[in-house]
Amino acid sequence: MEESNRAIDKIRILMNDLIKDAASLPPISLKTATEYHNNIYNITTYVNSILTTTPNIYDIIGNNPLGIMYDNHKHHAAFMSTVFSISNYELLARTAPWVYRSYYSHGFDFDYFLIELNSWKEAINQYLDKKYADEINRIYDWLIDRHADIISIALSDIECALPIDEKWLESKNSFQSALLDGDHKKALSIAQNSIKNQSDLQNFYLHIIQPSMYEIGMMWERAEISVAQEHLASAIVGRIMASVSMMGKDGKVDKSSGKAVVTASPNEFHEIGAWMIADTLEQDGWDVRYLGANMPKEDLIIFIQSFIPDLLAISVTMPFNLSYAKEVISKMRGDEKMKNIKVMVGGRVFNENPKLWESTGADGYAINLEEAKYLAKRWQTNEK
């Protein structure tokens, strides 16, 4: 145990050093970030062509379909565009080991990342003027230089589950086991036995569903469960939430709470967190419009313009979807009708990078549904 603790401490020191080193990287100019963003399609296509023709590419990517590699390149480009636009290299340092871990767990060789990073440099040199390419490639050189350290962190087990209150632990473990077994009836029975009133519903979301899904997500990232198991667990949770969301609701609506739109970010397919926030606000008397997963940003803006809520809550799980949420908020701030709408963000990417929300243009951030309810109520109270 002592040896294990020393190993974990060593990795934490390495992680802190990686973050500190990243923070010393020079910021990217707005013009350079814009050039990168405007050339994303051509740069990504070029990277795809290099990797596709790389000898033994199927061995390097663990015999996965090339489409999985192409998806990674698309997500990488969107993520790096966000990093460059906000010059947040702590986000880069925290995300890189997670990306390595996720793809390695699903068969990709670590050498793939070196080939990929060098291919991005080549593509950037191909499509950007030298002064812009040099600026961006300093960041890629840093990733290449720290490749071995990123591998060490990725291979460690420092990522921890959410803390669980002891009184909820048994129910949470039983519920999570039912999800992994695909046992909808058992999971529903646990939910029904746990929820008798409005407060119980919020506790069930906060102390059972949220940590269960967080751990199941980590299990998928480590390839301990299949994509099918992860999707089945999410589907069961969705069915249960549809069944229990009205339990304990007394029918009373506090008209003073205001109107709210709750949605997952454009391109974001993880919607359970946003769904829980929507239910919680509705239980608290808000007039809620819940839009679900992967809401196209143009349609989202049109809907907000027509509904004019007091509050917009956006959930972001995956780091590469930050740019889409940021675009939505930016468009709102530039529109006279929408500029004063309060915007709240939340989701795993913010929980792991607590100051990240400040770069999105949002008014605040909530780590869980309790904080979301408190923040929404505080904003409404202050406005009145």
N, C-alpha and C positions, 0 to 999 in steps of 0.2 A: 504493500500500500504506500509506504514512504517513497519507494523508488518511483512508483506511478505518479505520485504527487510532484516529485521533483521534475519528472518528464513534462508534466502539464505546465508547471511553473516556467520551465525552459521555453516551451512553445508560446506561452503568454508573453514572455519577455521578447521573443522573436516577433510576435504579432505587434506588440507596442513599438518595437523598433521599425517595423515595416510602415506602420502608420506615421510615425515621426519622420521617417525618411521621405515618405510620400508628401507630407506637408511642406517639405522644403523645395519641392518641384516648382519651377516657375509657372505662373498663370499663363493661360492661353489668351491671346488677344481676341476681342470680339470678332474682328475681321477674319482671323484664322479659323475660329470656331464656326463661323458662318460658311466659309469656304468648304470646310470638312462636311458640314451638314448638307450643303447644296450638291455635293458630289458623292453622297452616300451610295446612291444606286450604282454608279460606275465603279466606285472603289470596291464595293462588295462583290459585284459581278466579276471584277478582275481577281479578287481573292478566291472566289469560287473556282475560277478557271485554273488557277495555280494549284490549288489543293486537289482538284479533280484529276489532274494529270500527274500528281506526285506518285512516284513508284510505290507500290505496296500500300496505297492509301487505305484499302479496306482492312489490312492488318493494323494500321495505325489507329483507325477509328473503331476497332473492335468488331469489324464486320457488321456494323450498324448501317442502315440505309444512308446514302449520301444526303438525303433530305434532312436528316437530323443535324448533320454538319452544316448544311446551308442555313438551317434555322438558327444555329449558334452564331453564324456570321451576321445574319440579319439583326439578331439581338445585340451582338457585340457592337455593331455600328451605331445602333440607337442608344445604347448605354454610353459609349465613348462620346457621342455627340452631347449627351447630357453632362457628362463629366467636364468636357471642354467648355461648355457654355456657362457652367457655374463654378468652374475651377475648384471642384471639391475632390481632392485626391485622397482624402481619408475614405471616402466612399469607394474609390478605386481599390485602395489597399484592403478594405474589408470584403469587397466583393470578389476579388480575384481568387482567393483560396476556395471560396464557395463554388465558383465556376469550375475550378480544377477538380474539386472533390466530386461534384455532381457528374461531370462527364467521365472522369476516371472510374467512378463506381459503375458506370454503364458501359464500360469496355474501352473507352478511349485511352490511348497511351499518352503519358505526359509529354512525350516528344511532339505530339500533335500541336501543343500550344506554342512551342518554339517555332515550328514550321509556320503556323498560323500568324504569329506575331511578326515574323520576318516578311511574310507575304503582305501583311497590312502595310508595312514600311515600303515595300516595293510598289504597291498599288498607290499609296499616297504620293510617292515620288513621280508616278506616272501621270496623276491627274491634278496635282496641285503645284502652283508655282513654288520654286525652291524656298523662298523665305517662309512660306506657310508650311511647307513640308518639313523643313528643318525644325520649326517650332513644335509641331506635333510629334515628330519622330523622337524628340527627346523623351517624351513620355513612353513611347514604345520601347526605347532603349532601356529605360528604367525597369519596365516589366521584364524585359529579357535578362537584365543584370540580376534581378531578384527572383528569377525563375526557380532556382533551387530552394530558396526560402519559402516561396509560395507552395511548392510541393510539400515541404516539411509540415507546414501549417495545415495543408489540405489533408495530409495523412494522419493528422492528430485527431483527438476526440474532444477538443475543447468546446465545441458547440454544445450548449446545455439546453435542456428542456425548460419550459416555463415553470417557475416555482408553483407548487400546489399546496394549498391549505390542507392540513392533515385530515380535517373532517370531510373533505371532498375526495380524498385520494382513492378510497375503495370504489366509490361510484364512478369516478373518472376512469380508473383502470378497467372496471367491468364494461363500461360503455365503449372504451377504446378497443377492448378485446372483441366485443360484439361487432364493431365496425370492421375489424380486420378479418373476422370470420364471415362477414357478409350477412350477419344475422339481424335483419331489420326488425323482426318481432321482439327480440330480446332488447335491442337498443331502444325501441319505442316504449317498451315496458319500463325500462329504467327512467326514461324521460317522464312518462306519465306519473310514476311513483315519486319523482323528484319535484314535480311542479303542482302546487296547489293555489298559488296566487301570483300576482305581478312580480313581486320581489323574487319568488322562486324561479320564475322564468329567466330573469336577468342573471341570477346566480348560476342557473344551469348553463346558460350561454357562456358566462365568464369563467366558471370553474370546471366545467366538464367538456363542452364542445371546443372552446378555443384551445386549451392545452392538448386535447386529444388530436385535433387536426394539425397542430403545430408539430407534435411528435410523429404523426403519420407522414407529414411532409418530409421530416428529416430522415425517416426510415426509407422513403422513396429515393431521396438524394444519395443515401448510402447503398442503394440497390438491395436493401433488405426485404423490400416488397416490390411487386410488379406495378406497372402503370395501371393494369386492370384493377388491382386491389386498391390503389390510391383513388381511382375514379369511382369504384364501388363505394368506398367509405364516404366520399364527398356526396354521392348520389343519395345514400342512406340518410346522411345528415340533412340534406335538402328536403327529403320526404318527411323527416321528423319535424323539422322547423315549420313546414307547411301545416303539420298536424297540431303542433302545440303552441304556435305563436299567439293564438287567441285565448289560450287557457289563462284564467285569472283576470282577464280583462273585464272591467266593470261597466264598460260602455260609455263612460263619461269622457268628454273631450274638453280640455282646457283651451278655449278659443284664443286665449292670449299667448299661447305658446308659439304660434306662427306657422309658416309653411316651410317645408324642407324638401330638397331633392337629394336622394342618396344613390350613389352609383359606384361601380368599379370603374377604374380608369379605362379609357380607350385601349384596346389591345390586351386588357387584363381579364383573364378567364377565371381567376379566383374570386368568387363572389360571396363566400359565406360570411366573411367579416363585415362586408357592406350590408348584407341581409340582416345580420344581428343588430347593427346600428339602426337600420330602418325600423325594425321591430321595437327596439328600445325607445327610440324617439316617439314612435306612434303610441306606445304604452304611456309615455309621459305627456301625451296630449297634442303632439304636433300633427299637422296635416301633411302627411308624407307621401311623396311620389318616389317609389323605388324602381330604378331602371335596370338593375341587374348587371350582368357581365358584358365586357367588350362593347360598350356603347360608342358608336362612331362619334368622333368629336364634333363634326358639323351638325349632326342631328341633336347631340347633347346641347350645343349652344342654342339651336333653334328652340328646343323645348324650354330651356331656362328663360329665353327671351319672352316666351309666351306665358309661362307660369309665374315668373318673377318671385322666386322664393325668398325667404329671409335668410335661409341657410342652404349651402351646398356642401355635402360631405362626399369626398372622393377617397376610395380605397385603392392602394397600390401595394401589391405583394412583390412583384418582380422588379429588380432595379432597372431593367431596360425599358420599363413602361413609365418611368419618371418624366421623360420628355413629353409624353402625350398629356399627362396631367398638367404639366407646366404650361403647355400650349393653351389648354382650355382656360386656365386661370388668367393667362396673359390676355386672351381675347375678351374675357369678361371685364378685366380692368380697363380695357380700351373702349368699352361700350358704355355710353352714358346711362342706359337703362339698367345695366348689370354691375356697374363698378362698385356699388356699395353693398352688394350681397356678401355676407360673411361666408368665408370658405374654410372648411376644416378638412385636413388630410389625416390619414391613418393607414395602418397596414405594416406588414413585416419589415419592409425596407426602411421605414421610418423608426420602427422599434429598435432596429439594430444600428441606426445612425440618428440619434435623437435630435441633433441640430439641423438635420437635412431639410426639414420642412421649411426653414427660413428662406431657402433659396428657390422655393416654388412659387412664391407670391401669395401663399395662403395666409390666413389670419391666425391660424393655430393648428395644433396637432394633438390628437388623442391616442394614448397608448392602448386603451381598451374601451369597452362600451360605457363603463361607469364614468370615465373621464369625458367621453363624448357627450353624454347626457348633461354632465355638470357644465362643460364649456358652452354647450348650446344654450342652456338655461341662463348662464351668466351673461352671455352676449345679449339675449333678449331682455333681460332685466336691466342691463346698463342702457339699452336703447330706449327704454320706457322711462 
